[in-house]
Structures are given as C-alpha cells and as structure tokens.
C-alpha cells in the first residue's frame, strides 16, 4: 500500500494541482499548499516550477510532517481533500461532436477507400492519421464528416470535431481553446483544466490512451497548429482537412479533386430535382463548366437552374466566371439576391466576424434588426452563409473574400469603413452595458459607462452570459479597432471585457484582445490611467496562464503609468495586483507588503479626491487579500479578523460575488484552525451567492472545503 504522506504521493498531488490552476479549485489549492510549506519550514519557499522542484517541496512537507504531529495532521487533511493525480475525465462521457453529414453525397470512392485503409489499419506503433486536402469548396469536410458518420460504430467512445478556422490575420484557431472544448466534452471539469497548452495536450493524450475514438480536425492551417491536438493512442483515428498538404505533418495524404462530369450531373439532379435539371438542359453544359466539379459550386447553382432554363443559355446571361469555381458560384447566387440580402452579403463580409447575428448585420448594413435577420436567413438559404447550432452564421473563407471584394467595388472604401465602424460601435455598446451589469460596483474609465449603465439586464448572471456569448465577436472588434488605428476604441473594448475575464476565466480566448490593449497603451495620446488599466488586465490574464515573468513586467508598467498620472487609486490597484502575483508564487510576506503599500496609497486620497468614492470598497478588497497573505504565513487570528471585516462590508453593499469570495477564504481559515463545523454555513452561503451571480467558475473550491470540514474539531 502506498504511504499517503510519501514524497511521491505529495509530489503527485502538487503536480496535479499545478496542472489544474486554470480552474478556481486548482488556484485555491495551490495557494493553500504554499501556506503549508511556509508553516512546515518556517521560511519562505518559492512555488515550484517543475517536477524536480515539486519533489523538493514535497520532501520538505513530508519531513515537516514527520517531525511535527500537528503538521502531519494538517498535511493529511489537505491530501485527503484535494484530488490527486490527473483528471480522468467522465467515465460516461461519450462526445458526439461530428456535424450531420450531407444528405446528397456523390462518388468520392477513392478518398473513402483510403480512409477505410488507414482507419482500419492494425496498431503497429504508428499513429493513425489522414489528411484530406483540396481547394476551398472541393468537399474535403464533406468527405471527412460522411466517412465519420458512416463508420460511427468503429468508435464506441465517440467523435470529437473542431473547425480550426478562426477570425484574425492568421485565420487559425488557438489549439489551447480547441483543447479546452475537447477536454470539457471528455468530462474534465473546468476546475481541473490545465492552464497551459502543453499541460492540456498531455491530459488530452492521457484521456485518449485507452479510448476508441474519431477526431476530425477541419480546415487546419499548419502542422504547428495541429501538433498539440494529435495523439499516438492506438484506438484513435485522426482525420484532418486542409487546402493543401501540410509540411511537417506525419499523416497519409489523400487528395480530393473535382467530381467527374457524370457525378457532377448526379449531384445537381439530387439537389435540384430531376424536373429542374431536365427543364434546364440547354443551360446545363454552361453550369457544369462554370462549376468545374466543385460540390459547393454545384449546390449553389442548383436553385438557379430553373432561371437558367428560362434564359435559354447560361453563357448569354451570366457575367464572366471568376477563375475560382467556388467564387463563380458565389457570384451567381449573389446576382439573384434581393437588395437587402445583397447588401448584407457585402457589408457583413468586411470583417471575419465569428458569429453573425441580427445585431451585427443591422449595424453593418443600417437595416432594422428584423430586416437584417431576414437578410441573413436568405443568405443561409442561398448557401452563402453557414449556420452554427446556436443559430449564428459565418462565411466560408472563399465566399467572404468574394463578398468583401464586391463591397469594396460596389460600395466604395468610405462606405465599407463606415460599416465596420458602426459594427464595432454596436459591439462596444453591448459589451459596456453587459460589463456594467455583470460587475456594477467597480470603477470605470470608458465614457460609455456613464451613458449606458446596466441597460436593462435583469441580473448579473444574464449579463455575464451575454458577454460570454459575444466574446468571439468582441475579440474581432478589438482587432478591427487596432487595424483602424483607433487605440482609444481598443482600450474601451478591452475594459468592457473585464467581467468575463474575472468571472468566466476564458483567458486563452481573451489574450489576443488583451495584448492589443497593452499595445494601445503605448500609443501617443493614451491617458496614463487607461494605459495602467490595459497593462493590469493583461497581467492578470498572464498570471492565470502561469506566465509570471511577463505578468510582472506588465504590472510594473501599470504602476509606472498610474504614477505618471498621479492617480493614487490606480497605483494602489497595480501594487495590489502585484501582491496577487506574489500569492501565486508563495511569496506571502512580499504579498502582504504589497497589500500594505496599497493601503498606504489609498490613505493618501483625501476627501473629495480622485477615487475617494471607491475607497471603502477598495479597502475591503485589500482586507480580503491581506487575510489570504496572513493565512499563508500561518497568522490565523489576524487573517480571520481581516476576512470577517471584508465579509461585513460586502454583505452590507450587496456585492454577492465578493461576499462569496471572502466567505470562502474565511471558511478556509476556520478549517485550518480546527473549526470545520463553523465553516459549513459560510460555504453554503457562498455557494448560493455564486450561483446567483452565474460565477460557476468559482464554485469548485467549496466542494473541497466541505470535505475538509470533517477533519475540523471544535
């Protein structure tokens, strides 16, 4: 039997907690173990950064436990309460993420046979991976999805699917974001999700090691993008699609080419109907030539066959075809659109918006929202937009390129720029109102907060949900503002992401926008306190992603900007944030010093001074953080007093979120003092408040603390 307090067991728990710091339970447990180390050694021990350092820390803990029965009891309590080892995922989690296959699928015998061969190959030490490649609109995705649907019985443990396209200059989804979704669908709770892409990839590989599962990675950009998503697990078959062969990818290359003439005719007949094809027989040769065997082009041409038949000849009524058959198909469908839909087709393509909604389309076009929604529906019916399960729309890349070129040519650059500006402004107004409603008590810098206020959101949870749903579009709005050389707009957008950053923790998704905010901070004319806010927001995300060195650099830049402005409230926030970093690094004495320095800065704000209205709340927040640092140093009585004072303040102001966080910290102190039963009602209250706030990201530590309560004594 393994000794639960052996060096290897303690080191294993430290490794598991370190890997799960993207979740609130992991961060909290990491800080708790740091306090145990401080008390066991009587000195500061910096948080370990790798397996070797974790083993050294585990040795200190075990030696302290052997020499001190009280330390042994404390370590045993935490070891029993905190989950050890890597998350195993949900035993019953069988993901079914593969999209539905198309009803009309023609030919493709060669690629399907190649997939059969690679997918059915006996394990021989080589990973089972296939790359379907061909130009946009040729049908690589349809082949992968059709094969996966047809062969579902081969993969009893499920199917994972990801579209690796994304907004932005590279057009490539971040592997960390893809892995977060995959791990979630494999049953890994948010609190056990590793922070770094490397740790997520390791966990992904471990979970797939014994499963028979299909992974489809659609529209891959490069081998580097794919690498964290690939596994050598013998029961896993990974099917990748891309426009071209990918250098550096160790996979079977399967080219997908145009349909033969007879198969193209068959697909047209199946989609349009035999009667329409027969009626349009005079135009059919021109349609086939223009489509060039591309399934997307053929499907787009099908609804227009009857019109082509009435015209007598496709070649006499259609403009010259673009060189790309998919663009030619988009051109044909565009020429048949009513005015509103044609306008939406052009204007919505001016940015790669991840999810087109009626709000976005209305801003881009100037149409009323109901008319914009109808225009989007027409575009989807025409095959010019694809529709996700949440009802949002997006373009194929080749179709968006066509629509964007049309917008520039037909509307002019000035109208295009105005359309993008209106869309970004609409998204900013949505974000500001939702951010204000989701976190109403914090101090704001952007001018729209005073104008809009919470704007009708019924509660904080619904406001946070609205921000989260719009997050991909908001990140793209930040990119657009930066490309338009509008640093002030970038900063306003980034500030409005704070509630979703704080309460939902989607740091990997937010990072591109937060980095843009830091770049905007350096632009001429950016107010120093705005620059401080931008550096501070980026730093806090970097802390959560465990990039402590860069986080510290941005915190120092934030403090420098606030000092330049003479803004004591902002300087206090920057120093406070540095203290939070020190907590994560187990540097509790330095953290306490930071919090005390921040209190001193606040004391310099006189009555009626800049930031004076926020002083009581700022002091309460610092009181909570001081309590955490004192707890880490083992000074439980002053820690308890500081936390009780913070709880009283936040209860009095009705701040459910901060009340819950302070209650959680206070409960932990009570448990460490041996008063577990007294902590239980505090944990129950904290859980109720967090659920009301929609801040489920922060619920995880409560379950662990409840399990530790049984170890407390009165």
C-alpha positions, 0 to 999 in steps of 0.5 A: 500500500502506498504511504499517503504522506510519501514524497511521491504521493505529495509530489503527485498531488502538487503536480496535479494541482499545478496542472489544474490552476486554470480552474478556481479549485486548482488556484485555491489549492495551490495557494493553500499548499504554499501556506503549508510549506511556509508553516512546515519550514518556517521560511519562505519557499518559492512555488515550484516550477517543475517536477524536480522542484515539486519533489523538493517541496514535497520532501520538505512537507513530508519531513515537516510532517514527520517531525511535527504531529500537528503538521502531519495532521494538517498535511493529511487533511489537505491530501485527503481533500484535494484530488490527486493525480490527473483528471480522468475525465467522465467515465460516461462521457461519450462526445458526439461532436461530428456535424450531420453529414450531407444528405446528397453525397456523390462518388468520392470512392477513392478518398473513402477507400483510403480512409477505410485503409488507414482507419482500419489499419492494425496498431503497429506503433504508428499513429493513425492519421489522414489528411484530406486536402483540396481547394476551398469548396472541393468537399474535403469536410464533406468527405471527412464528416460522411466517412465519420458518420458512416463508420460511427460504430468503429468508435464506441467512445465517440467523435470529437470535431473542431473547425480550426478556422478562426477570425484574425490575420492568421485565420487559425484557431488557438489549439489551447481553446480547441483543447479546452472544448475537447477536454470539457466534452471528455468530462474534465471539469473546468476546475481541473483544466490545465492552464497551459497548452502543453499541460492540456495536450498531455491530459488530452493524450492521457484521456485518449490512451485507452479510448476508441475514438474519431477526431476530425480536425477541419480546415487546419492551417499548419502542422504547428497548429495541429501538433498539440491536438494529435495523439499516438493512442492506438484506438484513435483515428485522426482525420484532418482537412486542409487546402493543401498538404501540410509540411511537417505533418506525419499523416497519409495524404489523400487528395480530393479533386473535382467530381467527374462530369457524370457525378457532377450531373448526379449531384445537381439532379439530387439537389435540384430535382430531376424536373429542374435539371431536365427543364434546364438542359440547354443551360446545363453544359454552361453550369457544369463548366462554370462549376468545374466539379466543385460540390459547393459550386454545384449546390449553389447553382442548383436553385438557379437552374430553373432561371437558367432554363428560362434564359435559354443559355447560361453563357448569354446571361451570366457575367464572366466566371471568376477563375475560382469555381467556388467564387463563380458560384458565389457570384451567381447566387449573389446576382439573384439576391434581393437588395437587402440580402445583397447588401448584407452579403457585402457589408457583413463580409468586411470583417471575419466576424465569428458569429453573425447575428441580427445585431451585427448585420443591422449595424453593418448594413443600417437595416432594422434588426428584423430586416437584417435577420431576414437578410441573413436567413436568405443568405443561409438559404442561398448557401452563402452563409453557414449556420452554427447550432446556436443559430449564428452564421459565418462565411466560408473563407472563399465566399467572404473574400468574394463578398468583401471584394464586391463591397469594396467595388460596389460600395466604395472604401468610405462606405465599407469603413463606415460599416465596420465602424458602426459594427464595432460601435454596436459591439462596444455598446453591448459589451459596456452595458453587459460589463456594467451589469455583470460587475456594477460596483467597480470603477470605470474609465470608458465614457460609455459607462456613464451613458449606458449603465446596466441597460436593462439586464435583469441580473448579473448572471444574464449579463455575464452570459451575454458577454460570454456569448459575444466574446468571439465577436468582441475579440474581432472588434478589438482587432478591427479597432487596432487595424483602424488605428483607433487605440482609444476604441481598443482600450474601451473594448478591452475594459468592457471585457473585464467581467468575463475575464474575472468571472468566466476565466476564458483567458486563452480566448481573451489574450489576443484582445488583451495584448492589443490593449497593452499595445494601445497603451503605448500609443501617443495620446493614451491617458496614463490611467487607461494605459495602467488599466490595459497593462493590469488586465493583461497581467492578470490574464498572464498570471492565470496562464502561469506566465509570471515573468511577463505578468510582472513586467506588465504590472510594473508598467501599470504602476509606472503609468498610474504614477505618471498620472498621479492617480493614487487609486490606480497605483494602489490597484497595480501594487495590489495586483502585484501582491496577487502575483506574489500569492501565486508564487508563495511569496506571502510576506512580499504579498502582504507588503504589497497589500500594505503599500496599497493601503498606504496609497489609498490613505493618501486620497483625501476627501473629495479626491480622485477615487475617494468614492471607491475607497471603502470598497477598495479597502475591503478588497485589500482586507480580503487579500491581506487575510489570504497573505496572513493565512499563508504565513500561518497568522490565523487570528489576524487573517480571520479578523481581516476576512470577517471585516471584508465579509461585513462590508460586502454583505452590507453593499450587496456585492454577492460575488465578493461576499462569496469570495471572502466567505470562502477564504474565511471558511478556509481559515476556520478549517485550518484552525480546527473549526470545520463545523463553523465553516459549513454555513459560510460555504453554503452561503457562498455557494448560493451567492455564486450561483446567483451571480452565474460565477460557476467558475468559482464554485469548485473550491467549496466542494473541497472545503466541505470535505475538509470540514470533517477533519475540523474539531471544535 
